[in-house]
Amino acid sequence: MSPEQQNNAQAQLPQVDGERPALGRLHQQFPEAILASHSYRGDDTISVAGDSLLPIMQFLRETPELSFETLMDLTAVDYLKMGKSPRFEVVYHLYSLTHNHRLRVKVPLPEDLPEVDSLTSLWKIADWYEREVWDMFGIKFRGHPDLRRLLMYEEFEGHPLRKDYPKSRRQPIVAQRT
């Protein structure tokens, strides 16, 4: 698609209350599930309730005027030392090849039950991203087909990107696998 065609495709997308198309449509479609949203310098971000994540993401992927075909990235943030509550946040970065726009979707999760639905049914690449977040942060993805460690060995204890993981912690010695 040429740059001119991309600009035309973006121009055809409706804006709601001065917001970008995805934010406006989400506010219309899921008003009770939207916790916060903002648009800054062309960077759209929306924070949603965890129990609404799967239907919202399906809507973003399957609605023709949004068409977020690509899950570019999925990561997590631990706010332990910043005093923010809830402690964790899963962050998804979506991209529409069709309309050349991006969206960041955030899901806040409590420390006592950091768990959210898996998106592997919508984007196959979510398999690897979710396994990485599970491995590094200990956030579980309900319905994931194979939630096991990806970067650390199976016997590794803890989740090394959590802010309370002790830097000097020693791991048990594991016999070499043959």
N, C-alpha and C positions, 0 to 999 in steps of 0.2 A: 504494500500500500504506500503510495507516495505521500510526502508530507502534506500536500494540499488535501488529499483524500482523508488523511487522519484528522486534520483540522475541521473539515466538513463533518466528519463522523462525530467529533466532540461537540460541535456547534449544535447538532441535532438533539443532543441529550438535554432533557428538561432540568431546570434548576428550581429548587423549592426553597422559598424564603432566602434567596441569595446563596444557598449552599450548593455545593457541587452535587452532581446527579446521584451518586451512590449514597451520600449522607441523607439527602432529601428523601429518596425512595425508602431507605431503611427507617427513617423517622415515621414515614407514612405507614409502612407495612408492619413494623414491630415497635410501636410506641412504648409498650410496657417493658421491652427488653433492652432498650437503649439507656445506658447509664450516663454517658457523656459523649460529646463529639466536638471536633473542631477542624478547621481548615486553616492552615498557615503556610503561606508561600507555595501553594499548590500541593501541599502535603495533607491529605485527608486522613483523619484518625477517628475511629469510633470505638467506644468501650461498651461491651455487651455483657448481659448476664450469662453465666456459664450454661444454664439449663436451656438457653435458646440458641446456643452456638450452631448446632447442626442445621436447624431450619434456616437460620440467617445465612450461613455459608452456602447452602443449597440454593437459596434465593439469589445470592450474589452471582453464583456460577450460571444458573439456568435462566435468569431474566435477560432477554435479548438486548435491551438497552444498556445493560451493565456488563454482562459477559466476562466475568472474571475467570478466564480459562486457566490461569496459571497461579499456583501457589509457589511464590518465589522463595519464601523463607518462613520458618517457624522457629521461634526461640522462646526463652523465658527470662524473667527478671526476678531477682530476690531482693526485696526492699527491707530486709531485716535491720540493717544498720542505718537506714534512713528514717525509721520510725513510721513508715507508711503502713496503713492497714487497708485491705488484706495484704499479707506478706508477699504473695507471689502474683505474677501476671504472665500469662501466655500471650505471645505477640505473633500475629500472622501478617505476612506481607503478600498482598494479592496484586495481580497485574492483568489487565485486559489487553490482549493483542488486537482485538477487533476495534476497540475505541481508544487505545493508547492512554489509559489512565490507571492509576494505582490507588490502593487503599490499605491502610493499616488497621487491623482489627485486634483489640486487646480484650482479654478475659481475666478479670481479677479472681484469684483463688485463695481461700483461707489456708492457713498453716496446718490446721488439724485435718483437713481433707482436701489436699491439692489434687483434684481430679476433674477431668473434662472429657467430653465425647471425642472419639477419634474421627478424623476426617479422611481416613483411608478409602472410604466408600466414594468420596468425591474426587480426590486427587491421590493417585498411587504414590507420588513422591512423599506424601505425608507419613508413609510407613517409616522411612529412614529418619525424617525430622523428629517424629514423635519418639522414636527409640532413643535418639540423641538427648532429647529433653528429659526423658525418663532416666537415662543413665546419669546425666550431669546434675539434674535438679531434683529427681525423685517425684516428678509430677506424673500421675497415671492418666492414661487415655483409655476410657471405657470403650470396649468393642474393638480394640486394636487386635489384629490377627496374630501378632507374634511379638508382644512387648517384652523384650529382653535387652540386655546390655548390648551396646554397639561399639563404644570406644574403650571401655574398661573390661577387664576379664570378669567372668561370672562370679568369682569368689570375692571380688572387691566389695568392701563394706563401706556403705555411705554413698553420698552423692557430692563429688568434689567441687561443684560450682555453687553449692549452698554457702551462704555467708558464715554459717556457724560450723562449717567443716574445719577441723583443726589442721593447720598447715603442717604441723610436725607429726601427724598421725602415722603410725606404722601399720602396714597391711600384713595380714598373715602370709606366710610363705606358702606358695602353692607348688606342688610337684609338677614337673614338666609334663606336658601332654605329648603323647607319641602319635 
